[in-house]
Amino acid sequence: MTIAAIALVAAMRASASLAAGAAELRARSYAQWSAENRLSQIRVTGEFPPLGRKSFECPQGAVPLRCHEDVFATPNASFRRVEMSVENPSDGHRLARLIGFAVNQP
């Protein structure tokens, strides 16, 4: 009976670990999609974002996320580097980071 109880506890721990890992992976996937959506929006619309930092909510489905967009100048004035960071708003844990470029087309 003791051996069965120990095996059952070990199995429960393993399944809890797998569930937590799956939830983290899902949140990271959603965060990556949010960052990609914003960079795609910049490319498609031809937006040339202003320098500086902007934060905004960027939920995906039922997952609340907070995006931070940092725009930096580059040596070429026609380009700007855009860094997207996506975090969990409840604990501030960064889930994704993506870097892209915006082009100022005349």
N, C-alpha and C positions, 0 to 999 in steps of 0.2 A: 504494500500500500504506500509506503514512504517513497519507494522508487517511482511509482506512478505519479505521486504528487509532485515530486521534483521535476519529472519530465513534463508534466502539465504546466508548471510554472515557467519552465524554460521555453516551452512552445508559446505561451502567452506573451512572454517578453519579446520573443522573435517576431511575432505577428504585430505587436505594438510598434516595434522599431520599423518594420516594413511600412506600416500605415503612416508613420511620421515622415518617413523618407518619400513616400508617394505624394503626400501633401506639400512637402517642400519643393519637390520637382514640379508639381502643378503650378505653384505660386511663381517659381522661377520662369516657367514657360510663359505664363501670362505677363510677367514683367518684361520679358524679352519682346513679346508681341507689342506691348505698349510703346517701348522705345523704338521699335521698327516702324510702328504706325506714325509716330511723330516725325521721324527722319524721312519717311516716304512722303508725308504731307508737305514737308519743306521742299523736297525735290519736285513733286508733281505741280505744286502751285508756283514754283519759282520764287518762293519767299526768301528774302535776304534778312535774317533775323538781326535785331540790334545786339550789340555787345552787352554782356552782363549775364546775370542769373535770373531765371524765371522758374517758379514752382507752381505746379497745378495738380489737381486730382486727375488720375487717368485709370479709372477702374476697368477691369475686364470681367464681364459677367458679374458674379456675386463676390468677386475678390476686390476689396478696396486697395488701391495702390496710389502712391504719390510720386510724381515725376519731377525731376530737377533738370532743367535745361541750361547748360553753361555754354555761352558763345564767346569764342576767343578770336582775336585778329590773327592773321597769318602774314608772312612777309609779302605775299601778293594781295593787294587791296581788294581784288575781285573775289577772293575766297575767304570764308570764315569756317573755323572748326567748331562743330557742334558736338558737345558731350552730353549724352542722356544718361541719367542715373535714375533707377526706379527702386523705391523702397517700400517696405511694409509700414504703413502710417502708425500702426499701434506700437511698434517697438523700434522703428528707425533702422531696421536691418536691411542693408542693400541687397537686392535680389538680382539686379541686372545693371550692366553698364555697356553703352554702345557709343561709338564715335563715328561721326560722318562729317561731310563738308557741304556747305551751301555756296552757291555760285551766283554772283551778281551779273546777270546777262543784260547787256544794253538793249 
